[in-house]
Amino acid sequence: MTTKLMNARFGGMAVLSLVLALAPLGFANAYYYDVAVTVLFNAVICVGLNLLIGYGGQISLGHGAFFALGAYGSAIATSRWGFAPLTAMAASAVIVGLAAFVVARPILRLKGHYLAMATLGIGMIVHIVLKTEAHWTGGPDGLSVDPLVVAGITVATDRQWYWLSAAVLMLAVWLALNIVQSPVGRALRAGHGAEIGARVVGIDTTHYKVLMFVVSAVFASVVGSLFAHKNGFITPDIASFHRSIELVTMVVLGGMASIFGSVIGALILTLLPQMLTAFDDYEAMVFGAIMMGTMIFMPKGLLPSLRVAVKKKLGQRS
């Protein structure tokens, strides 16, 4: 079983790296690169969020807040305090991680819709603060952000941002897969499947849920910082409720408790609105119909459902 999991993990990483390496061959102009970078950013956040939702069994409707805090942390630290971009990014991630730790333990005691409402409240609070504290954040008018400089090189071109984002995604997937296969991942799955039973055998389920909440928040913070440096300008809208719902939908669509499913979900829900623009006023209706059909016929998400279907076909042939 362990050998199969190892082969699946390395096989998945190999396929992902090959796709990322070959994808630019089909990019005709800067627009394609820009969309691709957005896909990669969303995928990194969803990989972290799936650790919390899919493996930890904890819903979060406020991860757009951690994304925004990472973005504004880097923006303020570089533009106003003169920090180096990488230092600002690391400092923002640490601060966001600490903030997530502080709020996680009381929030994760809740369950079901109470937990969803509590995490939604986090996002609303951050959104309001970013809008009202104009002397720090620029308020509704937004805030300019210095460009990202790595090893003395300014990351400015579309190709540079693509390869940097691809490297970050590969690192995020590798870290997530290692967490899932570690004792931490096994404890998470045990707590998700039978929390009382896990506690009986001595597993501190709350500890691992808090840990995943922090890890997923740090993933979102790092992406937020990268987003801010790439765009050069941010507004409080990046912490909106819609953003958080979008991220959760990507995780659910791709497949909960599936790291590579998170990547697929981010890919589809980032590209689909671009592809449906030809429908004009009916774009939202078509998008909703596709989502409904997918979840009705593939309730476990795209990747897990496809995996089950393939196994059934192979079983019938044998």
SEPA-452527 format. One record per residue (C-alpha): x, y, z; residue in one letter; chain. Coordinates in nm, 4 decimals. Example, Ala and Ser with C-alpha at 12.3 -4.5 7.8 and 13.67 -1.06 7.14 Angstrom:
2
+----------+----------+----------+---+---+
:     east :    north :       up : r : c :
+----------+----------+----------+---+---+
:   1.2300 :  -0.4500 :   0.7800 : A : A :
:   1.3670 :  -0.1060 :   0.7140 : S : A :
+----------+----------+----------+---+---+
This chain:
318
+----------+----------+----------+---+---+
:     east :    north :       up : r : c :
+----------+----------+----------+---+---+
:   0.0000 :   0.0000 :   0.0000 : M : A :
:   0.2826 :   0.2368 :   0.0908 : T : A :
:   0.4599 :   0.1594 :  -0.2376 : T : A :
:   0.1421 :   0.2337 :  -0.4338 : K : A :
:   0.0991 :   0.5667 :  -0.2543 : L : A :
:   0.4617 :   0.6593 :  -0.3187 : M : A :
:   0.4284 :   0.5712 :  -0.6883 : N : A :
:   0.1045 :   0.7696 :  -0.7162 : A : A :
:   0.2639 :   1.0682 :  -0.5454 : R : A :
:   0.5745 :   1.0731 :  -0.7643 : F : A :
:   0.3660 :   0.9974 :  -1.0728 : G : A :
:   0.1367 :   1.2896 :  -0.9963 : G : A :
:   0.4295 :   1.5231 :  -0.9372 : M : A :
:   0.5902 :   1.4106 :  -1.2640 : A : A :
:   0.2695 :   1.4738 :  -1.4612 : V : A :
:   0.2188 :   1.8134 :  -1.2991 : L : A :
:   0.5770 :   1.9211 :  -1.3689 : S : A :
:   0.5466 :   1.8048 :  -1.7308 : L : A :
:   0.2221 :   1.9976 :  -1.7806 : V : A :
:   0.3723 :   2.3116 :  -1.6275 : L : A :
:   0.6816 :   2.2796 :  -1.8456 : A : A :
:   0.4882 :   2.2299 :  -2.1706 : L : A :
:   0.1985 :   2.4712 :  -2.1096 : A : A :
:   0.3839 :   2.7867 :  -2.2250 : P : A :
:   0.4219 :   2.6310 :  -2.5718 : L : A :
:   0.0518 :   2.7026 :  -2.6234 : G : A :
:   0.0570 :   3.0613 :  -2.4922 : F : A :
:   0.0069 :   3.2991 :  -2.7835 : A : A :
:   0.0440 :   3.6266 :  -2.5923 : N : A :
:   0.0696 :   3.7939 :  -2.2524 : A : A :
:  -0.2992 :   3.7339 :  -2.1778 : Y : A :
:  -0.2448 :   3.3583 :  -2.1654 : Y : A :
:   0.0438 :   3.4006 :  -1.9247 : Y : A :
:  -0.1649 :   3.6264 :  -1.7033 : D : A :
:  -0.4501 :   3.3743 :  -1.6834 : V : A :
:  -0.2017 :   3.0925 :  -1.6220 : A : A :
:  -0.0454 :   3.2780 :  -1.3297 : V : A :
:  -0.3937 :   3.3347 :  -1.1828 : T : A :
:  -0.4598 :   2.9604 :  -1.2120 : V : A :
:  -0.1338 :   2.8825 :  -1.0339 : L : A :
:  -0.2018 :   3.1332 :  -0.7551 : F : A :
:  -0.5495 :   2.9878 :  -0.6970 : N : A :
:  -0.4112 :   2.6347 :  -0.7067 : A : A :
:  -0.1580 :   2.7052 :  -0.4307 : V : A :
:  -0.4280 :   2.8464 :  -0.2024 : I : A :
:  -0.6598 :   2.5536 :  -0.2766 : C : A :
:  -0.3878 :   2.2997 :  -0.2013 : V : A :
:  -0.3482 :   2.4515 :   0.1452 : G : A :
:  -0.7227 :   2.4919 :   0.1935 : L : A :
:  -0.7832 :   2.1270 :   0.1031 : N : A :
:  -0.5595 :   2.0215 :   0.3916 : L : A :
:  -0.8056 :   2.1961 :   0.6207 : L : A :
:  -1.1351 :   2.1109 :   0.4476 : I : A :
:  -1.0672 :   1.7782 :   0.2806 : G : A :
:  -0.8383 :   1.6165 :   0.5363 : Y : A :
:  -0.9265 :   1.8077 :   0.8522 : G : A :
:  -1.2993 :   1.8237 :   0.7848 : G : A :
:  -1.3176 :   2.1932 :   0.8806 : Q : A :
:  -1.4932 :   2.4459 :   0.6578 : I : A :
:  -1.3477 :   2.7942 :   0.6150 : S : A :
:  -1.5327 :   3.0779 :   0.4449 : L : A :
:  -1.2757 :   3.3390 :   0.5410 : G : A :
:  -0.9548 :   3.2419 :   0.3637 : H : A :
:  -0.9849 :   3.5429 :   0.1379 : G : A :
:  -0.8967 :   3.7406 :   0.4514 : A : A :
:  -0.5604 :   3.5636 :   0.4920 : F : A :
:  -0.4901 :   3.6184 :   0.1234 : F : A :
:  -0.5612 :   3.9901 :   0.1676 : A : A :
:  -0.3552 :   4.0178 :   0.4867 : L : A :
:  -0.0549 :   3.8692 :   0.3073 : G : A :
:  -0.1025 :   4.1136 :   0.0204 : A : A :
:  -0.1387 :   4.4206 :   0.2409 : Y : A :
:   0.1397 :   4.3064 :   0.4730 : G : A :
:   0.3873 :   4.2974 :   0.1855 : S : A :
:   0.2524 :   4.6196 :   0.0369 : A : A :
:   0.2839 :   4.8180 :   0.3599 : I : A :
:   0.6209 :   4.6691 :   0.4572 : A : A :
:   0.7852 :   4.7375 :   0.1205 : T : A :
:   0.6211 :   5.0639 :   0.0128 : S : A :
:   0.6145 :   5.2402 :   0.3507 : R : A :
:   0.8796 :   5.0774 :   0.5676 : W : A :
:   1.1406 :   4.9949 :   0.3068 : G : A :
:   1.1541 :   4.6185 :   0.3672 : F : A :
:   1.2965 :   4.3926 :   0.0988 : A : A :
:   1.0091 :   4.2107 :  -0.0782 : P : A :
:   1.1131 :   3.8606 :   0.0309 : L : A :
:   1.1581 :   3.9789 :   0.3891 : T : A :
:   0.8173 :   4.1449 :   0.3800 : A : A :
:   0.6621 :   3.8293 :   0.2378 : M : A :
:   0.8159 :   3.6109 :   0.5088 : A : A :
:   0.7196 :   3.8542 :   0.7852 : A : A :
:   0.3622 :   3.8733 :   0.6552 : S : A :
:   0.3385 :   3.4936 :   0.6455 : A : A :
:   0.4610 :   3.4675 :   1.0062 : V : A :
:   0.2180 :   3.7334 :   1.1288 : I : A :
:  -0.0738 :   3.5768 :   0.9394 : V : A :
:   0.0215 :   3.2364 :   1.0791 : G : A :
:   0.0221 :   3.3739 :   1.4336 : L : A :
:  -0.3115 :   3.5469 :   1.3768 : A : A :
:  -0.4580 :   3.2235 :   1.2401 : A : A :
:  -0.3291 :   3.0355 :   1.5449 : F : A :
:  -0.4887 :   3.2867 :   1.7825 : V : A :
:  -0.8333 :   3.2622 :   1.6221 : V : A :
:  -0.8209 :   2.8922 :   1.5298 : A : A :
:  -0.8480 :   2.7270 :   1.8692 : R : A :
:  -1.1739 :   2.8979 :   1.9806 : P : A :
:  -1.3233 :   2.8867 :   1.6292 : I : A :
:  -1.2429 :   2.5222 :   1.5597 : L : A :
:  -1.4347 :   2.4171 :   1.8682 : R : A :
:  -1.7446 :   2.4971 :   1.6637 : L : A :
:  -1.8993 :   2.2615 :   1.4112 : K : A :
:  -2.1184 :   2.2750 :   1.1023 : G : A :
:  -2.2833 :   2.6028 :   1.0118 : H : A :
:  -2.1589 :   2.7646 :   1.3362 : Y : A :
:  -1.8003 :   2.7118 :   1.2179 : L : A :
:  -1.8871 :   2.8424 :   0.8715 : A : A :
:  -2.0407 :   3.1590 :   1.0190 : M : A :
:  -1.7414 :   3.2165 :   1.2469 : A : A :
:  -1.4891 :   3.1914 :   0.9610 : T : A :
:  -1.7139 :   3.4129 :   0.7497 : L : A :
:  -1.6962 :   3.6693 :   1.0309 : G : A :
:  -1.3159 :   3.6738 :   1.0069 : I : A :
:  -1.3364 :   3.7658 :   0.6406 : G : A :
:  -1.5921 :   4.0377 :   0.7038 : M : A :
:  -1.3850 :   4.1930 :   0.9826 : I : A :
:  -1.0689 :   4.2019 :   0.7715 : V : A :
:  -1.2585 :   4.3479 :   0.4760 : H : A :
:  -1.4038 :   4.6263 :   0.6925 : I : A :
:  -1.0684 :   4.7052 :   0.8533 : V : A :
:  -0.8952 :   4.7290 :   0.5158 : L : A :
:  -1.1618 :   4.9733 :   0.3989 : K : A :
:  -1.1744 :   5.1931 :   0.7064 : T : A :
:  -0.8087 :   5.2142 :   0.8148 : E : A :
:  -0.7171 :   5.4363 :   0.5220 : A : A :
:  -0.4022 :   5.5775 :   0.6836 : H : A :
:  -0.2524 :   5.2260 :   0.6669 : W : A :
:  -0.4275 :   5.0592 :   0.3755 : T : A :
:  -0.5282 :   5.3471 :   0.1511 : G : A :
:  -0.8933 :   5.2647 :   0.2152 : G : A :
:  -1.1232 :   5.1965 :  -0.0806 : P : A :
:  -0.8753 :   5.3752 :  -0.3100 : D : A :
:  -0.6234 :   5.0962 :  -0.2604 : G : A :
:  -0.2479 :   5.0847 :  -0.2141 : L : A :
:   0.0443 :   5.0671 :  -0.4559 : S : A :
:   0.2989 :   4.7867 :  -0.4174 : V : A :
:   0.6677 :   4.7734 :  -0.5058 : D : A :
:   0.7818 :   4.5113 :  -0.7605 : P : A :
:   0.9187 :   4.1775 :  -0.6444 : L : A :
:   1.2977 :   4.1491 :  -0.6407 : V : A :
:   1.4596 :   3.8055 :  -0.6025 : V : A :
:   1.8401 :   3.7759 :  -0.5782 : A : A :
:   1.8781 :   4.1213 :  -0.7286 : G : A :
:   1.6499 :   4.0386 :  -1.0229 : I : A :
:   1.3188 :   4.2234 :  -1.0606 : T : A :
:   1.0379 :   3.9842 :  -1.1497 : V : A :
:   0.8524 :   4.1867 :  -1.4095 : A : A :
:   0.7847 :   3.9899 :  -1.7279 : T : A :
:   0.4937 :   3.7527 :  -1.7750 : D : A :
:   0.7273 :   3.4589 :  -1.8310 : R : A :
:   0.9189 :   3.5291 :  -1.5108 : Q : A :
:   0.5959 :   3.5359 :  -1.3123 : W : A :
:   0.4781 :   3.2138 :  -1.4725 : Y : A :
:   0.7920 :   3.0169 :  -1.3855 : W : A :
:   0.8044 :   3.1609 :  -1.0352 : L : A :
:   0.4386 :   3.0721 :  -0.9762 : S : A :
:   0.4915 :   2.7237 :  -1.1206 : A : A :
:   0.7838 :   2.6674 :  -0.8820 : A : A :
:   0.5742 :   2.7843 :  -0.5862 : V : A :
:   0.2927 :   2.5470 :  -0.6850 : L : A :
:   0.5311 :   2.2515 :  -0.7135 : M : A :
:   0.6690 :   2.3331 :  -0.3689 : L : A :
:   0.3182 :   2.3683 :  -0.2228 : A : A :
:   0.2050 :   2.0341 :  -0.3690 : V : A :
:   0.5206 :   1.8599 :  -0.2478 : W : A :
:   0.4746 :   1.9991 :   0.1055 : L : A :
:   0.1046 :   1.9071 :   0.1103 : A : A :
:   0.1690 :   1.5505 :  -0.0080 : L : A :
:   0.4339 :   1.5053 :   0.2591 : N : A :
:   0.1976 :   1.6368 :   0.5260 : I : A :
:  -0.0777 :   1.3997 :   0.4106 : V : A :
:   0.1529 :   1.0963 :   0.4267 : Q : A :
:   0.3084 :   1.1987 :   0.7595 : S : A :
:   0.1767 :   1.1129 :   1.1086 : P : A :
:   0.0073 :   1.4529 :   1.1023 : V : A :
:  -0.1919 :   1.3541 :   0.7942 : G : A :
:  -0.2880 :   1.0201 :   0.9411 : R : A :
:  -0.4039 :   1.1919 :   1.2586 : A : A :
:  -0.6093 :   1.4358 :   1.0520 : L : A :
:  -0.7800 :   1.1573 :   0.8608 : R : A :
:  -0.8482 :   0.9674 :   1.1818 : A : A :
:  -1.0048 :   1.2741 :   1.3425 : G : A :
:  -1.2109 :   1.3468 :   1.0334 : H : A :
:  -1.3417 :   0.9935 :   1.0030 : G : A :
:  -1.4109 :   0.9240 :   1.3703 : A : A :
:  -1.3172 :   1.2106 :   1.5994 : E : A :
:  -1.4346 :   1.0472 :   1.9223 : I : A :
:  -1.2487 :   0.7281 :   1.8407 : G : A :
:  -0.9333 :   0.9256 :   1.7585 : A : A :
:  -0.9520 :   1.1041 :   2.0928 : R : A :
:  -1.0000 :   0.7737 :   2.2743 : V : A :
:  -0.6687 :   0.6440 :   2.1376 : V : A :
:  -0.4913 :   0.9652 :   2.2444 : G : A :
:  -0.4959 :   1.1827 :   1.9300 : I : A :
:  -0.5323 :   1.5528 :   2.0059 : D : A :
:  -0.7635 :   1.6278 :   1.7136 : T : A :
:  -0.7947 :   1.9968 :   1.8004 : T : A :
:  -0.4166 :   2.0384 :   1.7839 : H : A :
:  -0.3992 :   1.9006 :   1.4296 : Y : A :
:  -0.6982 :   2.1029 :   1.3116 : K : A :
:  -0.5360 :   2.4203 :   1.4422 : V : A :
:  -0.2096 :   2.3235 :   1.2740 : L : A :
:  -0.3811 :   2.2806 :   0.9369 : M : A :
:  -0.5689 :   2.6069 :   0.9816 : F : A :
:  -0.2354 :   2.7834 :   1.0309 : V : A :
:  -0.0685 :   2.6036 :   0.7387 : V : A :
:  -0.3534 :   2.6838 :   0.5000 : S : A :
:  -0.3523 :   3.0482 :   0.6150 : A : A :
:   0.0229 :   3.0746 :   0.5487 : V : A :
:  -0.0249 :   2.9321 :   0.1976 : F : A :
:  -0.2889 :   3.1988 :   0.1321 : A : A :
:  -0.0680 :   3.4722 :   0.2776 : S : A :
:   0.2284 :   3.3854 :   0.0543 : V : A :
:   0.0069 :   3.3874 :  -0.2545 : V : A :
:  -0.1443 :   3.7175 :  -0.1449 : G : A :
:   0.2031 :   3.8700 :  -0.1228 : S : A :
:   0.2938 :   3.7401 :  -0.4692 : L : A :
:  -0.0355 :   3.8702 :  -0.6081 : F : A :
:   0.0297 :   4.2160 :  -0.4639 : A : A :
:   0.3808 :   4.2395 :  -0.6093 : H : A :
:   0.2660 :   4.1136 :  -0.9480 : K : A :
:  -0.0294 :   4.3522 :  -0.9812 : N : A :
:   0.1483 :   4.6515 :  -0.8306 : G : A :
:  -0.1796 :   4.7733 :  -0.6805 : F : A :
:  -0.4368 :   4.6217 :  -0.4428 : I : A :
:  -0.7767 :   4.7190 :  -0.3009 : T : A :
:  -0.9865 :   4.5820 :  -0.0113 : P : A :
:  -1.2000 :   4.3902 :  -0.2623 : D : A :
:  -0.9459 :   4.1068 :  -0.2574 : I : A :
:  -1.0816 :   4.0182 :   0.0902 : A : A :
:  -1.4403 :   3.9950 :  -0.0296 : S : A :
:  -1.6802 :   3.7147 :   0.0629 : F : A :
:  -1.6995 :   3.6150 :  -0.3034 : H : A :
:  -1.3262 :   3.5445 :  -0.3067 : R : A :
:  -1.3489 :   3.3056 :  -0.0114 : S : A :
:  -1.6499 :   3.1227 :  -0.1574 : I : A :
:  -1.4681 :   3.0899 :  -0.4898 : E : A :
:  -1.1728 :   2.9189 :  -0.3220 : L : A :
:  -1.3929 :   2.6722 :  -0.1316 : V : A :
:  -1.5831 :   2.5919 :  -0.4521 : T : A :
:  -1.2568 :   2.5130 :  -0.6304 : M : A :
:  -1.1614 :   2.2677 :  -0.3565 : V : A :
:  -1.5012 :   2.0961 :  -0.3599 : V : A :
:  -1.5170 :   2.0782 :  -0.7389 : L : A :
:  -1.1691 :   1.9316 :  -0.7784 : G : A :
:  -1.2212 :   1.6829 :  -0.4975 : G : A :
:  -1.1889 :   1.7104 :  -0.1224 : M : A :
:  -0.8975 :   1.5157 :   0.0278 : A : A :
:  -0.7283 :   1.5241 :  -0.3136 : S : A :
:  -0.4219 :   1.7473 :  -0.3511 : I : A :
:  -0.4079 :   1.7169 :  -0.7279 : F : A :
:  -0.7855 :   1.7606 :  -0.7368 : G : A :
:  -0.7317 :   2.1049 :  -0.5844 : S : A :
:  -0.5127 :   2.1991 :  -0.8792 : V : A :
:  -0.7744 :   2.0744 :  -1.1266 : I : A :
:  -1.0533 :   2.2603 :  -0.9468 : G : A :
:  -0.8524 :   2.5843 :  -0.9542 : A : A :
:  -0.7764 :   2.5321 :  -1.3231 : L : A :
:  -1.1384 :   2.4739 :  -1.4235 : I : A :
:  -1.3004 :   2.7490 :  -1.2181 : L : A :
:  -1.0399 :   3.0030 :  -1.3287 : T : A :
:  -1.0648 :   2.9161 :  -1.6968 : L : A :
:  -1.4387 :   2.8497 :  -1.7194 : L : A :
:  -1.5523 :   3.2142 :  -1.6805 : P : A :
:  -1.3034 :   3.3104 :  -1.9532 : Q : A :
:  -1.4445 :   3.0446 :  -2.1856 : M : A :
:  -1.8094 :   3.1367 :  -2.1194 : L : A :
:  -1.7798 :   3.5024 :  -2.2193 : T : A :
:  -1.9258 :   3.4107 :  -2.5602 : A : A :
:  -2.2609 :   3.3450 :  -2.3898 : F : A :
:  -2.2921 :   3.7140 :  -2.2931 : D : A :
:  -2.5885 :   3.7604 :  -2.0567 : D : A :
:  -2.6282 :   3.3851 :  -2.0067 : Y : A :
:  -2.2742 :   3.3340 :  -1.8792 : E : A :
:  -2.3765 :   3.3055 :  -1.5120 : A : A :
:  -2.6614 :   3.0663 :  -1.5946 : M : A :
:  -2.4389 :   2.8355 :  -1.7995 : V : A :
:  -2.1703 :   2.8465 :  -1.5317 : F : A :
:  -2.4236 :   2.7533 :  -1.2634 : G : A :
:  -2.5667 :   2.4709 :  -1.4747 : A : A :
:  -2.2211 :   2.3228 :  -1.5289 : I : A :
:  -2.1471 :   2.3399 :  -1.1567 : M : A :
:  -2.4795 :   2.1783 :  -1.0653 : M : A :
:  -2.4351 :   1.8999 :  -1.3192 : G : A :
:  -2.0822 :   1.8284 :  -1.2016 : T : A :
:  -2.1776 :   1.8013 :  -0.8358 : M : A :
:  -2.4898 :   1.5919 :  -0.9104 : I : A :
:  -2.3074 :   1.3346 :  -1.1212 : F : A :
:  -1.9671 :   1.3643 :  -0.9481 : M : A :
:  -2.0488 :   1.4400 :  -0.5816 : P : A :
:  -1.6998 :   1.3476 :  -0.4604 : K : A :
:  -1.5381 :   1.5968 :  -0.6949 : G : A :
:  -1.3862 :   1.5586 :  -1.0379 : L : A :
:  -1.0614 :   1.3753 :  -0.9693 : L : A :
:  -1.1879 :   1.1237 :  -0.7079 : P : A :
:  -1.4958 :   1.0481 :  -0.9206 : S : A :
:  -1.2865 :   0.9942 :  -1.2327 : L : A :
:  -1.0496 :   0.7719 :  -1.0377 : R : A :
:  -1.3398 :   0.5554 :  -0.9173 : V : A :
:  -1.4822 :   0.5332 :  -1.2701 : A : A :
:  -1.1474 :   0.4223 :  -1.4134 : V : A :
:  -1.1062 :   0.1561 :  -1.1437 : K : A :
:  -1.4552 :   0.0214 :  -1.2177 : K : A :
:  -1.3797 :  -0.0053 :  -1.5890 : K : A :
:  -1.0488 :  -0.1780 :  -1.5257 : L : A :
:  -1.2237 :  -0.4155 :  -1.2837 : G : A :
:  -1.4878 :  -0.5029 :  -1.5430 : Q : A :
:  -1.2239 :  -0.5766 :  -1.8067 : R : A :
:  -1.0290 :  -0.8036 :  -1.5731 : S : A :
+----------+----------+----------+---+---+
